[in-house]
Protein backbone atom coordinates (compact mmCIF):
# COMPACT_ATOMS: atom_id res chain seq x y z
CA UNK A 1 0.00 0.00 0.00
CA UNK A 2 1.31 3.43 -0.93
CA UNK A 3 0.74 6.16 1.65
CA UNK A 4 1.09 9.90 1.10
CA UNK A 5 0.74 11.69 4.44
CA UNK A 6 -0.22 15.37 4.22
CA UNK A 7 3.02 17.25 3.60
CA UNK A 8 5.17 14.20 4.28
CA UNK A 9 7.17 11.85 2.10
CA UNK A 10 5.57 8.89 0.39
CA UNK A 11 6.10 5.49 1.93
CA UNK A 12 5.27 1.95 0.92
CA UNK A 13 3.70 -0.44 3.40
CA UNK A 14 3.50 -4.20 3.02
CA UNK A 15 1.50 -6.42 5.40
CA UNK A 16 4.47 -8.68 6.12
CA UNK A 17 6.89 -5.83 7.00
CA UNK A 18 6.23 -3.81 10.20
CA UNK A 19 8.06 -0.63 9.06
CA UNK A 20 7.56 1.71 6.10
CA UNK A 21 9.67 1.00 3.03
CA UNK A 22 11.06 3.51 0.54
CA UNK A 23 8.98 3.93 -2.58
CA UNK A 24 10.18 2.10 -5.70
CA UNK A 25 12.36 3.96 -8.23
CA UNK A 26 9.59 4.21 -10.83
CA UNK A 27 7.57 6.23 -8.34
CA UNK A 28 10.44 8.12 -6.69
CA UNK A 29 11.20 9.67 -10.11
CA UNK A 30 7.76 11.31 -9.95
CA UNK A 31 7.78 13.06 -6.55
CA UNK A 32 4.99 15.53 -7.31
CA UNK A 33 2.73 13.19 -9.27
CA UNK A 34 -0.82 12.32 -8.22
CA UNK A 35 -1.00 8.56 -7.65
CA UNK A 36 -4.19 6.52 -7.46
CA UNK A 37 -4.93 2.82 -7.21
CA UNK A 38 -6.82 1.45 -10.18
CA UNK A 39 -10.13 -0.17 -9.22
CA UNK A 40 -9.67 -3.56 -7.50
CA UNK A 41 -6.04 -2.53 -6.84
CA UNK A 42 -4.96 -3.88 -10.23
CA UNK A 43 -2.27 -1.22 -10.60
CA UNK A 44 -1.61 2.50 -10.39
CA UNK A 45 -2.66 5.55 -12.40
CA UNK A 46 -0.14 8.39 -12.22
CA UNK A 47 -0.71 11.96 -13.35
CA UNK A 48 1.90 14.73 -13.38
CA UNK A 49 0.60 18.27 -12.85
CA UNK A 50 0.46 20.25 -16.07
CA UNK A 51 0.20 17.14 -18.23
CA UNK A 52 -2.79 15.76 -20.13
CA UNK A 53 -1.47 12.21 -19.89
CA UNK A 54 -2.05 9.45 -17.35
CA UNK A 55 0.55 6.72 -16.99
CA UNK A 56 -0.70 3.27 -16.01
CA UNK A 57 1.44 0.78 -14.07
CA UNK A 58 0.84 -2.74 -12.81
CA UNK A 59 1.08 -3.36 -9.02
CA UNK A 60 4.80 -4.20 -9.29
CA UNK A 61 5.61 -1.00 -11.20
CA UNK A 62 5.71 -2.38 -14.73
CA UNK A 63 4.60 0.24 -17.24
CA UNK A 64 1.37 -0.72 -19.00
CA UNK A 65 0.91 2.36 -21.14
CA UNK A 66 -0.04 6.01 -21.30
CA UNK A 67 -3.45 7.51 -21.81
CA UNK A 68 -3.34 10.85 -23.67
CA UNK A 69 -6.34 13.04 -22.82
CA UNK A 70 -5.18 16.18 -24.62
CA UNK A 71 -8.26 18.15 -25.72
CA UNK A 72 -8.70 19.28 -29.35
CA UNK A 73 -7.36 22.75 -28.52
CA UNK A 74 -4.26 21.32 -26.83
CA UNK A 75 -3.18 21.00 -23.23
CA UNK A 76 -2.60 24.29 -21.43
CA UNK A 77 -1.65 25.52 -17.98
CA UNK A 78 -5.33 25.71 -17.00
CA UNK A 79 -6.07 22.09 -17.97
CA UNK A 80 -6.67 19.95 -14.88
CA UNK A 81 -7.07 16.17 -14.72
CA UNK A 82 -8.56 14.56 -11.64
CA UNK A 83 -8.46 10.81 -11.03
CA UNK A 84 -11.45 9.32 -9.21
CA UNK A 85 -11.37 6.25 -6.98
CA UNK A 86 -13.83 4.46 -9.31
CA UNK A 87 -11.49 4.85 -12.30
CA UNK A 88 -13.24 7.95 -13.65
CA UNK A 89 -11.21 10.87 -14.97
CA UNK A 90 -12.39 14.47 -15.01
CA UNK A 91 -10.73 16.95 -17.39
CA UNK A 92 -11.34 20.63 -16.73
CA UNK A 93 -10.12 23.36 -19.05
CA UNK A 94 -11.37 26.90 -18.51
CA UNK A 95 -15.15 26.61 -18.17
CA UNK A 96 -15.28 23.26 -19.97
CA UNK A 97 -15.64 19.98 -18.12
CA UNK A 98 -15.34 16.47 -19.55
CA UNK A 99 -16.07 13.37 -17.47
CA UNK A 100 -14.73 10.00 -18.58
CA UNK A 101 -16.68 7.60 -16.37
CA UNK A 102 -14.79 4.52 -15.20
CA UNK A 103 -12.14 5.04 -17.88
CA UNK A 104 -9.47 3.27 -15.84
CA UNK A 105 -11.40 0.27 -14.62
C-alpha positions as CSV (number, residue, x, y, z in Angstrom):
1,X,0.0,0.0,0.0
2,X,1.3,3.4,-0.9
3,X,0.7,6.2,1.7
4,X,1.1,9.9,1.1
5,X,0.7,11.7,4.4
6,X,-0.2,15.4,4.2
7,X,3.0,17.3,3.6
8,X,5.2,14.2,4.3
9,X,7.2,11.9,2.1
10,X,5.6,8.9,0.4
11,X,6.1,5.5,1.9
12,X,5.3,2.0,0.9
13,X,3.7,-0.4,3.4
14,X,3.5,-4.2,3.0
15,X,1.5,-6.4,5.4
16,X,4.5,-8.7,6.1
17,X,6.9,-5.8,7.0
18,X,6.2,-3.8,10.2
19,X,8.1,-0.6,9.1
20,X,7.6,1.7,6.1
21,X,9.7,1.0,3.0
22,X,11.1,3.5,0.5
23,X,9.0,3.9,-2.6
24,X,10.2,2.1,-5.7
25,X,12.4,4.0,-8.2
26,X,9.6,4.2,-10.8
27,X,7.6,6.2,-8.3
28,X,10.4,8.1,-6.7
29,X,11.2,9.7,-10.1
30,X,7.8,11.3,-9.9
31,X,7.8,13.1,-6.6
32,X,5.0,15.5,-7.3
33,X,2.7,13.2,-9.3
34,X,-0.8,12.3,-8.2
35,X,-1.0,8.6,-7.7
36,X,-4.2,6.5,-7.5
37,X,-4.9,2.8,-7.2
38,X,-6.8,1.5,-10.2
39,X,-10.1,-0.2,-9.2
40,X,-9.7,-3.6,-7.5
41,X,-6.0,-2.5,-6.8
42,X,-5.0,-3.9,-10.2
43,X,-2.3,-1.2,-10.6
44,X,-1.6,2.5,-10.4
45,X,-2.7,5.5,-12.4
46,X,-0.1,8.4,-12.2
47,X,-0.7,12.0,-13.4
48,X,1.9,14.7,-13.4
49,X,0.6,18.3,-12.9
50,X,0.5,20.3,-16.1
51,X,0.2,17.1,-18.2
52,X,-2.8,15.8,-20.1
53,X,-1.5,12.2,-19.9
54,X,-2.1,9.4,-17.3
55,X,0.6,6.7,-17.0
56,X,-0.7,3.3,-16.0
57,X,1.4,0.8,-14.1
58,X,0.8,-2.7,-12.8
59,X,1.1,-3.4,-9.0
60,X,4.8,-4.2,-9.3
61,X,5.6,-1.0,-11.2
62,X,5.7,-2.4,-14.7
63,X,4.6,0.2,-17.2
64,X,1.4,-0.7,-19.0
65,X,0.9,2.4,-21.1
66,X,0.0,6.0,-21.3
67,X,-3.5,7.5,-21.8
68,X,-3.3,10.9,-23.7
69,X,-6.3,13.0,-22.8
70,X,-5.2,16.2,-24.6
71,X,-8.3,18.1,-25.7
72,X,-8.7,19.3,-29.3
73,X,-7.4,22.7,-28.5
74,X,-4.3,21.3,-26.8
75,X,-3.2,21.0,-23.2
76,X,-2.6,24.3,-21.4
77,X,-1.7,25.5,-18.0
78,X,-5.3,25.7,-17.0
79,X,-6.1,22.1,-18.0
80,X,-6.7,19.9,-14.9
81,X,-7.1,16.2,-14.7
82,X,-8.6,14.6,-11.6
83,X,-8.5,10.8,-11.0
84,X,-11.4,9.3,-9.2
85,X,-11.4,6.2,-7.0
86,X,-13.8,4.5,-9.3
87,X,-11.5,4.9,-12.3
88,X,-13.2,7.9,-13.6
89,X,-11.2,10.9,-15.0
90,X,-12.4,14.5,-15.0
91,X,-10.7,16.9,-17.4
92,X,-11.3,20.6,-16.7
93,X,-10.1,23.4,-19.0
94,X,-11.4,26.9,-18.5
95,X,-15.1,26.6,-18.2
96,X,-15.3,23.3,-20.0
97,X,-15.6,20.0,-18.1
98,X,-15.3,16.5,-19.5
99,X,-16.1,13.4,-17.5
100,X,-14.7,10.0,-18.6
101,X,-16.7,7.6,-16.4
102,X,-14.8,4.5,-15.2
103,X,-12.1,5.0,-17.9
104,X,-9.5,3.3,-15.8
105,X,-11.4,0.3,-14.6
